Amino acid sequence: MKPLFPTRYHLSGAALAVLLTVSPLAQAEISRGAVMASTCFACHGTDGKSTGAIPSIYGIPADSLIATMKAFREDLRAATVMNRHAKGYTDEEIVHIANYLSNIK
C-alpha cells in the first residue's frame, strides 16, 4: 500500500533536487543575514534606503550597525520601536544582519 504522505526520504530527495537546480550564485546570495535583514526593509526602505523619516541603514559599516543594535537591545539608546526589535536578536544574529546590510551593493 502506498503511504498517504511522503516519507522524510522523499522530502530529502525533493530538497536536494531543488538545491541542485539553483545556480551556485543564487545559493551564495541567500544567506541567514539576508533573510533576517529583509524584515528591516519594511521600515528602513528597500535595501535599507529609506525615503521617509526613518533613517537609512544602507552603507553603514558592520561594526557601527552591531554597536547600534546592541545599544538598542540593552536600552542604552533611546528608540520608539528599535529597542523592542533588537531584543529579539542574539549577538550572532545581529552580526549576520550587520554584515549583510553593510555589503549591499
Backbone as a printed PyTorch tensor [residue, N CA C, xyz], in Angstrom:
tensor([[[ 0.8350, -1.1770,  0.0000],
         [ 0.0000,  0.0000,  0.0000],
         [ 0.8830,  1.2460,  0.0000]],

        [[ 0.5550,  2.2110, -0.8250],
         [ 1.3260,  3.4520, -0.9450],
         [ 0.9710,  4.3730,  0.2230]],

        [[ 2.0080,  4.9750,  0.8900],
         [ 1.7230,  5.8540,  2.0080],
         [ 1.0040,  7.1310,  1.5320]],

        [[ 0.1720,  7.6890,  2.4200],
         [-0.5660,  8.9000,  2.0880],
         [ 0.3400, 10.1280,  2.0290]],

        [[ 1.3510, 10.1290,  2.8630],
         [ 2.2400, 11.2830,  2.9320],
         [ 3.6600, 10.8490,  2.5890]],

        [[ 4.4300, 11.7310,  1.9650],
         [ 5.8080, 11.3640,  1.6280],
         [ 6.6330, 11.1450,  2.8910]],

        [[ 7.5560, 10.2460,  2.7940],
         [ 8.4420,  9.9980,  3.9280],
         [ 9.5230, 11.0410,  3.9460]],

        [[10.3180, 11.0320,  5.0070],
         [11.4000, 12.0120,  5.0880],
         [12.4120, 11.8070,  3.9650]],

        [[12.5290, 10.5870,  3.4610],
         [13.4530, 10.3300,  2.3690],
         [12.9680, 10.9960,  1.0850]],

        [[11.6680, 10.9700,  0.8680],
         [11.1150, 11.6540, -0.2950],
         [11.3250, 13.1530, -0.1680]],

        [[11.1010, 13.6950,  1.0240],
         [11.2850, 15.1280,  1.2370],
         [12.7460, 15.5130,  1.0890]],

        [[13.6460, 14.7070,  1.5990],
         [15.0690, 14.9970,  1.4690],
         [15.4820, 14.9960,  0.0040]],

        [[14.9790, 14.0530, -0.7430],
         [15.2810, 13.9830, -2.1680],
         [14.7390, 15.1940, -2.9070]],

        [[13.5460, 15.6290, -2.5270],
         [12.9600, 16.8140, -3.1580],
         [13.7750, 18.0540, -2.8270]],

        [[14.2080, 18.1810, -1.5850],
         [15.0230, 19.3280, -1.1880],
         [16.3470, 19.3280, -1.9390]],

        [[16.9440, 18.1810, -2.0790],
         [18.2040, 18.0680, -2.8050],
         [18.0120, 18.4440, -4.2730]],

        [[16.9360, 18.0050, -4.8560],
         [16.6630, 18.3340, -6.2550],
         [16.5230, 19.8370, -6.4470]],

        [[15.8520, 20.5130, -5.5120],
         [15.7070, 21.9680, -5.5970],
         [17.0670, 22.6410, -5.4800]],

        [[17.8830, 22.2130, -4.5380],
         [19.2060, 22.8100, -4.3650],
         [20.0880, 22.6220, -5.5890]],

        [[19.9670, 21.4780, -6.2240],
         [20.7930, 21.2080, -7.3970],
         [20.3630, 22.0340, -8.6050]],

        [[19.1020, 22.4780, -8.6340],
         [18.6290, 23.2670, -9.7630],
         [18.8840, 24.7580, -9.5770]],

        [[19.2300, 25.1960, -8.3610],
         [19.5300, 26.5990, -8.1000],
         [21.0050, 26.8280, -8.4120]],

        [[21.2890, 27.9000, -9.1290],
         [22.6770, 28.1830, -9.5050],
         [23.5190, 28.4580, -8.2690]],

        [[24.8250, 28.1950, -8.3470],
         [25.7070, 28.4930, -7.2090],
         [25.6670, 29.9600, -6.8110]],

        [[25.5240, 30.8620, -7.7880],
         [25.4450, 32.2840, -7.4830],
         [24.2010, 32.5870, -6.6510]],

        [[23.0770, 32.0020, -7.0270],
         [21.8420, 32.2290, -6.2750],
         [21.9600, 31.6510, -4.8730]],

        [[22.6030, 30.5010, -4.7340],
         [22.7870, 29.9070, -3.4180],
         [23.6460, 30.8070, -2.5400]],

        [[24.6760, 31.4170, -3.1060],
         [25.5740, 32.2780, -2.3430],
         [24.8650, 33.5520, -1.9040]],

        [[23.9120, 34.0230, -2.6980],
         [23.2170, 35.2640, -2.3870],
         [22.2030, 35.1000, -1.2590]],

        [[21.7250, 33.9060, -1.0510],
         [20.7390, 33.6750,  0.0030],
         [21.4970, 33.3020,  1.2710]],

        [[21.5190, 34.2150,  2.2200],
         [22.2370, 33.9740,  3.4590],
         [21.3080, 34.1950,  4.6400]],

        [[21.7510, 33.7610,  5.7810],
         [20.9810, 33.9590,  7.0110],
         [20.7860, 35.4530,  7.2600]],

        [[21.8360, 36.2370,  7.0520],
         [21.7410, 37.6790,  7.2370],
         [20.7350, 38.3140,  6.3000]],

        [[20.7050, 37.8490,  5.0510],
         [19.7650, 38.3920,  4.0670],
         [18.3270, 38.1220,  4.4780]],

        [[18.0800, 36.9280,  4.9590],
         [16.7260, 36.5700,  5.3740],
         [16.2920, 37.4250,  6.5590]],

        [[17.1570, 37.5490,  7.5590],
         [16.7990, 38.3350,  8.7450],
         [16.7140, 39.8220,  8.4280]],

        [[17.6110, 40.3360,  7.5940],
         [17.6090, 41.7640,  7.2600],
         [16.4080, 42.1610,  6.4300]],

        [[15.8070, 41.2150,  5.7510],
         [14.6520, 41.5520,  4.9160],
         [13.5180, 42.1630,  5.7300]],

        [[13.4300, 41.8310,  7.0090],
         [12.3840, 42.4220,  7.8470],
         [12.6610, 43.8990,  8.1240]],

        [[13.9020, 44.3170,  8.0450],
         [14.2790, 45.7230,  8.2820],
         [13.7320, 46.6280,  7.1830]],

        [[13.5810, 46.0750,  5.9840],
         [13.2390, 46.8750,  4.8230],
         [11.8020, 47.3930,  4.8590]],

        [[10.9520, 46.8000,  5.6650],
         [ 9.5770, 47.2880,  5.7770],
         [ 9.5530, 48.7290,  6.2850]],

        [[10.4600, 49.0600,  7.1850],
         [10.5240, 50.4200,  7.7360],
         [11.6550, 51.2490,  7.1450]],

        [[12.8020, 50.6130,  6.9340],
         [14.0020, 51.3380,  6.5050],
         [14.1410, 51.4270,  4.9910]],

        [[13.1670, 50.9340,  4.2460],
         [13.1710, 51.0340,  2.7930],
         [13.9000, 49.8850,  2.1210]],

        [[13.6430, 49.7440,  0.8280],
         [14.2680, 48.6910,  0.0320],
         [15.7880, 48.7780,  0.1510]],

        [[16.3930, 47.6540,  0.4990],
         [17.8430, 47.5650,  0.7050],
         [18.3480, 48.5560,  1.7520]],

        [[17.4520, 49.0000,  2.6330],
         [17.8450, 49.9050,  3.7040],
         [17.9310, 51.3580,  3.3000]],

        [[17.4480, 51.6840,  2.1010],
         [17.4810, 53.0640,  1.5920],
         [16.1240, 53.7150,  1.8570]],

        [[16.0250, 54.3820,  2.9890],
         [14.7710, 54.9930,  3.4010],
         [14.4640, 56.2290,  2.5740]],

        [[13.1970, 56.4160,  2.2790],
         [12.7580, 57.6130,  1.5680],
         [11.9240, 58.5070,  2.4790]],

        [[11.8100, 58.1190,  3.7420],
         [10.9710, 58.8770,  4.6640],
         [11.7300, 59.3200,  5.8930]],

        [[11.0010, 59.4440,  6.9850],
         [11.5650, 59.9480,  8.2380],
         [12.4380, 58.9180,  8.9500]],

        [[12.2350, 57.6480,  8.6670],
         [13.0260, 56.5940,  9.3060],
         [14.4080, 56.5800,  8.6590]],

        [[15.4720, 56.5180,  9.4660],
         [16.8310, 56.5930,  8.9020],
         [17.1640, 55.4420,  7.9530]],

        [[17.9840, 55.7520,  6.9600],
         [18.5210, 54.7180,  6.0750],
         [19.5560, 53.9180,  6.8500]],

        [[19.6500, 52.6400,  6.5490],
         [20.6690, 51.7890,  7.1580],
         [21.6170, 51.2550,  6.0890]],

        [[21.4490, 51.7340,  4.8840],
         [22.2750, 51.3540,  3.7420],
         [23.6650, 51.9690,  3.8870]],

        [[24.6990, 51.1650,  3.6780],
         [26.0590, 51.6680,  3.6390],
         [26.7140, 51.9310,  4.9770]],

        [[26.0520, 51.6190,  6.0630],
         [26.6520, 51.8150,  7.3800],
         [27.6000, 50.6400,  7.6440]],

        [[28.8150, 50.9020,  8.1120],
         [29.7530, 49.8060,  8.3910],
         [29.1920, 48.8180,  9.4150]],

        [[29.5410, 47.5550,  9.2540],
         [29.0150, 46.4890, 10.1130],
         [29.2790, 46.7520, 11.5860]],

        [[30.4770, 47.1950, 11.9450],
         [30.7770, 47.4020, 13.3630],
         [29.9010, 48.4820, 13.9770]],

        [[29.5500, 49.4950, 13.2000],
         [28.6570, 50.5450, 13.6820],
         [27.2280, 50.0170, 13.8590]],

        [[26.7610, 49.2180, 12.8840],
         [25.4270, 48.6160, 12.9970],
         [25.3370, 47.6850, 14.2020]],

        [[26.3820, 46.9080, 14.4180],
         [26.4090, 45.9750, 15.5560],
         [26.3260, 46.7540, 16.8670]],

        [[27.1390, 47.7850, 16.9990],
         [27.1380, 48.5880, 18.2290],
         [25.7810, 49.2540, 18.4470]],

        [[25.1860, 49.7620, 17.3780],
         [23.8900, 50.4250, 17.4850],
         [22.7960, 49.4400, 17.8930]],

        [[22.7640, 48.2770, 17.2480],
         [21.7420, 47.2790, 17.5790],
         [21.8800, 46.7990, 19.0220]],

        [[23.1110, 46.5980, 19.4680],
         [23.3130, 46.1610, 20.8560],
         [22.9070, 47.2620, 21.8310]],

        [[23.1580, 48.5200, 21.4820],
         [22.7450, 49.6380, 22.3410],
         [21.2210, 49.7110, 22.4200]],

        [[20.5400, 49.4960, 21.3000],
         [19.0770, 49.4370, 21.3190],
         [18.6020, 48.2870, 22.2030]],

        [[19.2060, 47.1310, 22.0060],
         [18.7850, 45.9270, 22.7440],
         [18.9430, 46.0890, 24.2480]],

        [[20.0030, 46.7770, 24.6590],
         [20.2930, 46.9420, 26.0880],
         [19.7090, 48.2320, 26.6550]],

        [[18.8310, 48.8960, 25.8700],
         [18.1880, 50.1510, 26.2760],
         [19.1900, 51.2460, 26.6170]],

        [[20.3450, 51.2230, 25.9520],
         [21.3460, 52.2690, 26.1260],
         [21.1620, 53.3790, 25.0940]],

        [[20.3040, 53.1370, 24.1220],
         [19.9920, 54.1270, 23.1020],
         [18.4730, 54.2380, 23.0170]],

        [[17.9840, 55.4620, 23.1050],
         [16.5400, 55.6950, 23.0760],
         [15.9620, 55.3550, 21.7030]],

        [[14.7500, 54.8320, 21.7190],
         [14.0780, 54.4790, 20.4700],
         [12.5860, 54.3440, 20.7200]],

        [[11.8250, 54.4230, 19.6350],
         [10.3950, 54.1910, 19.7610],
         [10.0730, 52.7060, 19.6100]],

        [[10.6920, 52.0470, 18.6290],
         [10.4380, 50.6160, 18.4270],
         [11.7060, 49.7750, 18.2790]],

        [[12.8250, 50.3920, 17.9150],
         [14.0330, 49.6070, 17.6400],
         [14.5230, 48.8230, 18.8520]],

        [[14.3370, 49.3500, 20.0450],
         [14.7840, 48.5910, 21.2150],
         [13.9950, 47.2880, 21.3420]],

        [[12.7310, 47.3220, 20.9930],
         [11.9230, 46.0870, 21.0470],
         [12.3410, 45.1150, 19.9520]],

        [[12.6190, 45.6170, 18.7670],
         [13.0810, 44.7420, 17.6820],
         [14.4280, 44.1090, 18.0350]],

        [[15.3470, 44.9250, 18.5110],
         [16.7060, 44.4570, 18.7990],
         [16.7320, 43.3800, 19.8750]],

        [[15.8070, 43.4310, 20.8080],
         [15.7680, 42.4250, 21.8800],
         [15.4580, 41.0310, 21.3500]],

        [[14.9500, 40.9500, 20.1380],
         [14.6250, 39.6640, 19.5420],
         [15.7950, 38.9650, 18.8730]],

        [[16.9670, 39.6050, 18.8570],
         [18.1180, 39.0430, 18.1610],
         [19.2620, 38.7040, 19.1140]],

        [[19.9230, 37.6030, 18.8240],
         [21.1360, 37.2330, 19.5630],
         [22.3090, 38.0220, 19.0050]],

        [[23.4420, 37.9790, 19.6940],
         [24.6560, 38.6280, 19.1900],
         [25.0120, 38.0990, 17.8000]],

        [[24.9330, 36.7960, 17.6300],
         [25.2740, 36.1650, 16.3440],
         [24.3470, 36.6510, 15.2340]],

        [[23.0630, 36.7450, 15.5250],
         [22.1080, 37.2000, 14.5160],
         [22.3470, 38.6630, 14.1490]],

        [[22.6710, 39.4890, 15.1400],
         [22.9800, 40.8950, 14.8720],
         [24.1850, 41.0010, 13.9460]],

        [[25.1920, 40.1830, 14.1610],
         [26.3850, 40.1840, 13.3000],
         [26.0080, 39.7840, 11.8730]],

        [[25.1830, 38.7530, 11.7230],
         [24.7520, 38.3240, 10.3840],
         [24.0120, 39.4560,  9.6650]],

        [[23.0970, 40.1020, 10.3670],
         [22.3260, 41.1910,  9.7750],
         [23.2430, 42.3460,  9.3910]],

        [[24.1080, 42.7460, 10.3100],
         [25.0070, 43.8780, 10.0570],
         [25.9530, 43.5870,  8.8940]],

        [[26.4850, 42.3880,  8.8370],
         [27.3840, 42.0290,  7.7290],
         [26.6570, 42.0790,  6.3990]],

        [[25.4340, 41.5940,  6.3800],
         [24.6640, 41.6290,  5.1360],
         [24.3670, 43.0730,  4.7340]],

        [[23.8420, 43.8600,  5.6660],
         [23.4610, 45.2380,  5.3540],
         [24.6590, 46.0760,  4.9110]],

        [[25.7910, 45.8510,  5.5150],
         [26.9680, 46.6610,  5.1780],
         [27.5730, 46.2900,  3.8270]],

        [[27.1550, 45.1620,  3.2790],
         [27.6950, 44.7080,  1.9870],
         [26.7170, 44.7890,  0.8260]],

        [[25.5410, 45.3760,  1.0570],
         [24.5850, 45.5180, -0.0400],
         [25.1670, 46.4770, -1.0680]],

        [[25.1150, 46.0870, -2.2870],
         [25.6310, 46.9340, -3.3900],
         [24.4870, 47.4730, -4.2060]]])
